[in-house]
Amino acid sequence: MNLSVYFLAFVPIFVAVDALGMIPIFMSLTRGIPKEKKAQLIRHSILTALLVAIAFLWVGKFVFLWLGVTISDFLLAGGAILFIISIRDLLSYDQKSEVPEKTMGVVPLAVPLIVGPAVLTTSLIILNSFGVTPTLFSIVSNILLCGLILHLSDRLLKFLGETGAHTLSKISNLLLAAIAVMLMRRGLQEILAGWLR
C-alpha cells in the first residue's frame, strides 16, 4: 500500500472541508440548542454528509449530465444558500439560529457546509487521479474528523464565553457571506466563460 497516495488524497479534501473554519459557523447556527440535541445534530449531519459525498462519486456525473446541471450551477446554488443563511444570522439578535433544528442537520450543516461544491468537485478530481480506495478513505476520514472537531466545539465556547462566542459567530457569518459571494462569483465566471467560448 502506497501511503503517499492516501496522503495526497487526504489533504485536498481536508482543505475543502475546512473543519476548523466551521467551528464558529457551527456555534452560530446552534446557539441556544441543548447539548444532547447538538450531539444528535452532529451525528445526523455527519451521516448525511457521508451518504451524499459517497453517493456523489458514483451518480454525480450521471445526474449532472441527465439534468443538464454543471459544477458552475452547483457553485452558484450552494453559494446562494450560504449567503441567505449568513445574512439571516447576521441580522438576527436572538439567541437561537433562524435555521430550523429539524432540517439543520441536512441543510446547511451536511450540505453545503461539510460537503459543499468544493468537496464534491475535489472528490471527483481525486477519484480520477488516485482511484476509488484513496478517495473513499479521504472522504470518510475527513468527514469523521470534522464531526469530532464539531463535537469538541463546546470547549471552545466555554473558553471564549458568551460575549466572545457571540462576537465570533457574527464575524464568522460575515466571512461566510464573503465565501458565499466567492462561490457565486466563481459559478458565474465559469458560466460566462462557457457562453463566450
Helices and strands as residue ranges (DSSP letters): H 3-17, H 19-29, H 35-67, H 71-90, H 101-104, I 105-114, H 117-130, H 132-151, H 153-196
